[in-house]
Each structure stands twice: as structure tokens, then as C-alpha cells.
Amino acid sequence: MTSAREQYGKTAAYEAAVSAEGLPQWLMPVSRAAATIEPRQLSRFLPPDSGGRQSAVLILFGHGDRGPELLLMERAGTLRSHAGQPSFPGGALDPGDGDPEGEGPVRAALREAWEETGLDPSGVQVFGVLPRLYIPVSGFVVTPVLGWWREPSPVGAVDEAETARVFTVPVADLTDPAHRVTARHPSGHVGPAFLVEDALVWGFTAGVIDRILHYAGWELPWDRAKQVPLDRRA
């Protein structure tokens, strides 16, 4: 029997090429920032010289009724790790994805987004790839892939055992100081977070969103002293 991934590889129409041509003007600040940003400007957690599991996430910008927006998903509450945590669609690279330092992350990000949300990758224009980052707790080396949702398609939780919901967040809500907090993990680690769409977006996802808003020039002053403690299971 042909697996979903094998079927995707045979039938999906997508381009691994990265191009900023034809982007809407409001998205150009993100494109310009992506072209010059350095790894240390995104995170203090950088990949080790060797090891780590290569993976990719799709940071997908669309335009909805309330203007520019981002696609996020929420992990199922029954999962053993990161239960209920919002994140970008994404996952590990497969052997057939190609070079991890070339087109591999783009292919993986689009495939995983299709697998998790039902997103049609043919409607996505990949316009940038950010430097690889590291998640020490899981050992993942993550490449953030930037996409413009040029032709929106229906999305939703494909496997409810893994994904609780798929939703979009207006960029206006992410930049609103009223929705911004600092999350404190039981380990003592603190980082930016967002209270949006009845969810607390924190960790790796919130850190990348925070840096994109900053370097795109979209960030508004917010109260970093406003803290939210995280559950010990997080």
C-alpha cells in the first residue's frame, strides 16, 4: 500500500525554488530581513558542529479579513511531549528531500504542512529561508522556511491524534502589546510569548515570531515584565 508521504511525493505540485518575485509590498520587510539576518540575531541556540536531527518548519504568511496573518497549529493534548503547544507546521527531513543545506528544508516544510494541515503546497510561494536553529530539548536542527500563501486552500487538523486544531493569527494581534507576555519555564528559561486565539504561543515558535516582527520593523513597545508561568508538563 502506498503511504501518504509516498503519494505526496508522486502527485504534489510544488517548486523547491526560493523567489521573492511578485510578493505583496507589505511582505517585503520580511523578505529583506530574511536576506541579511544572522543566526545569532534569531536565537542563542545554534546547531552543533555535528549531530542533531535535520528538520524544517513552514512560516506561512497569508492575508485574511483582518489583514496579514500567520498559519499556526496546536498539538493534540494527548501527546507525550509539547502537548497542546501551538507551533508552525513542520517536521523532520526525509532521505528523499535532498540536501539539508539546499532544497531539502523547503521540500520538507511543504510536505509536512500538507501532511499536518491539508495545505495545498502549489499555492505557496517560498520567498526565504532563515538560518538553521537548534532546539536543545529535542535535538532538532530546524530550518525556518518563509512562505507567501499566494492561493489559499482549505486547512484543518488532518490527524486529530496529533493536531488539535489549525488556525490563523492576524499579525496585528501578534504586534498588539496587549497580547505580548514573557513566558517562564519551570527550568528558569524565559522568552517571549503571545496570548492569541485562545492560546499561549511560546518556546521556539514564539521566539522566531518575535525576531521576525523585530527585524521586519513591525514590533511595537511591550511590557516585558508581564510574565506567564508555564505548566511543568510543558
C-alpha positions in Angstrom: 0.0 0.0 0.0 1.3 3.4 -0.9 1.8 5.7 2.2 0.6 9.2 2.3 4.1 10.5 2.1 4.9 8.4 -1.0 1.7 9.5 -2.6 2.5 13.2 -1.9 5.9 12.8 -3.5 4.3 11.4 -6.6 1.5 13.8 -7.1 2.2 17.2 -5.3 2.9 20.1 -7.5 5.4 22.4 -5.8 8.6 24.3 -6.5 11.6 24.0 -4.3 12.9 27.2 -5.7 13.0 30.3 -3.5 11.9 33.6 -5.0 10.7 36.9 -3.7 9.4 38.0 -7.1 5.8 39.3 -7.0 5.5 39.4 -3.2 2.9 41.9 -1.9 4.5 45.1 -0.7 3.5 44.5 2.9 5.6 41.3 3.0 8.8 42.9 1.6 10.2 43.9 5.0 10.2 40.2 6.0 11.9 39.3 2.7 14.5 41.9 3.1 15.2 40.9 6.7 15.5 37.2 5.7 18.2 38.1 3.2 20.5 39.6 5.7 19.7 38.1 9.1 22.4 36.2 11.0 21.8 33.1 13.1 22.7 34.9 16.4 20.1 37.5 15.7 17.4 34.8 15.8 18.5 32.7 18.7 21.3 31.9 21.1 20.7 28.2 20.4 22.6 27.3 17.3 23.2 23.9 15.7 26.2 21.8 17.0 29.1 21.2 14.7 27.7 17.6 14.1 24.6 15.7 15.0 21.1 16.8 15.5 18.0 15.7 13.5 17.5 17.9 10.5 14.0 19.4 10.3 12.1 22.3 8.8 9.1 24.4 9.7 6.8 26.5 7.4 6.3 30.1 8.4 3.3 30.9 6.2 2.0 34.4 5.7 -1.4 34.9 4.3 -3.9 37.8 4.0 -7.3 37.5 5.6 -10.2 39.7 6.6 -8.1 41.4 9.2 -5.0 41.8 7.0 -1.7 39.9 7.1 -1.8 36.7 9.1 0.3 33.6 10.1 -0.7 30.0 9.9 -0.3 28.0 13.2 -1.4 24.6 14.5 -1.9 23.3 18.0 -0.6 19.9 19.0 -3.0 17.4 20.5 -3.3 17.5 24.3 -2.8 13.7 24.5 0.8 13.8 23.1 3.7 12.8 25.3 5.7 15.9 24.5 4.7 19.5 23.9 1.0 18.6 24.4 -1.3 21.4 23.5 1.5 23.7 22.3 1.0 25.9 19.3 3.6 25.6 16.6 4.4 26.1 12.9 3.7 23.1 10.7 6.8 21.1 10.1 8.9 18.1 10.9 12.0 16.0 10.1 13.6 15.8 6.7 13.2 12.5 4.8 16.1 10.9 2.9 14.4 11.9 -0.4 14.1 15.5 0.4 17.6 16.3 -0.8 20.4 18.4 0.6 19.7 19.7 4.2 21.6 22.8 3.2 19.9 23.2 -0.1 16.3 22.4 -1.2 15.7 19.7 1.4 14.2 22.0 4.1 11.8 23.6 1.6 10.6 20.3 0.4 10.2 19.0 4.0 8.4 22.1 5.2 5.8 22.0 2.4 5.3 18.2 2.7 4.9 18.4 6.5 2.4 21.3 6.2 0.4 19.3 3.7 0.5 16.2 5.9 -0.5 18.1 9.1 -2.9 20.7 7.9 -4.0 19.6 4.4 -2.4 22.7 2.9 -2.1 22.7 -0.9 1.6 23.4 -1.5 1.1 24.5 -5.1 -0.5 27.7 -3.7 2.6 28.6 -1.6 5.4 30.8 -2.8 8.6 30.2 -0.8 10.3 33.5 -0.6 13.0 33.0 2.0 14.9 30.5 4.2 16.2 31.6 7.6 19.4 30.3 9.2 19.2 26.9 10.9 18.5 27.0 14.6 18.6 24.4 17.4 16.1 23.1 19.9 18.3 21.5 22.6 15.5 19.7 24.4 14.6 17.6 21.3 17.9 17.7 19.4 16.2 19.1 16.3 18.2 21.3 13.9 15.4 23.4 12.5 15.4 25.4 9.2 12.5 28.0 9.2 11.1 28.3 5.6 9.2 31.5 4.8 6.1 31.3 2.5 3.5 33.5 1.0 0.1 31.9 0.8 -0.5 33.2 -2.7 -3.5 30.9 -3.4 -5.2 30.0 -0.1 -6.6 26.5 0.3 -8.7 24.8 3.0 -6.8 23.7 6.0 -7.6 21.8 9.2 -6.4 19.1 11.5 -5.6 16.0 9.3 -4.8 13.6 12.2 -6.6 14.6 15.4 -4.4 12.3 17.4 -1.5 14.6 16.6 -3.1 18.0 15.9 -5.9 19.6 17.9 -6.6 22.5 15.5 -5.2 24.6 12.7 -5.7 28.4 12.9 -4.5 31.7 11.6 -3.4 34.7 13.7 -3.6 38.2 12.4 -0.2 39.9 12.5 -2.0 42.9 14.1 -2.8 40.7 17.1 0.8 39.5 17.3 2.1 43.0 17.4 -0.5 44.3 19.8 1.3 45.0 23.2 -1.8 43.7 25.0 -1.2 40.2 23.6 2.5 40.1 24.4 4.0 38.5 27.5 7.1 36.8 28.8 6.8 33.1 29.5 8.8 31.5 32.3 9.5 27.8 32.1 10.0 25.7 35.3 13.6 25.3 34.3 14.1 29.0 34.7 14.3 29.8 31.0 12.3 32.9 30.0 11.3 34.0 26.5 8.7 36.0 24.5 5.2 34.7 24.2 1.8 35.7 22.7 -1.7 35.3 24.0 -3.7 35.0 20.8 -6.7 32.9 19.5 -7.3 31.4 23.0 -3.7 30.0 23.0 -0.4 30.8 24.6 2.3 30.7 21.8 5.7 30.3 23.4 9.0 28.5 23.0 10.7 28.1 19.7 7.7 29.3 17.7 7.2 32.5 19.8 11.0 33.2 19.6 11.1 33.1 15.9 7.9 35.2 15.5 9.3 37.7 18.0 12.5 38.1 15.9 10.6 38.3 12.6 8.4 41.1 14.0 11.5 42.9 15.3 13.7 42.7 12.1 10.7 43.4 9.8 10.2 46.7 11.7 6.7 45.6 12.9 7.4 45.3 16.6 5.6 47.7 19.0 6.9 48.5 22.5 5.5 46.0 25.0 5.8 45.2 28.7 8.5 42.5 29.1 7.9 42.4 32.8 4.4 40.9 32.3 5.2 37.2 32.9 3.1 34.0 32.5 4.3 30.8 34.2 4.3 27.6 32.1 2.9 24.3 33.3 5.6 21.8 34.5 4.4 19.4 31.8 5.3 21.8 29.0 
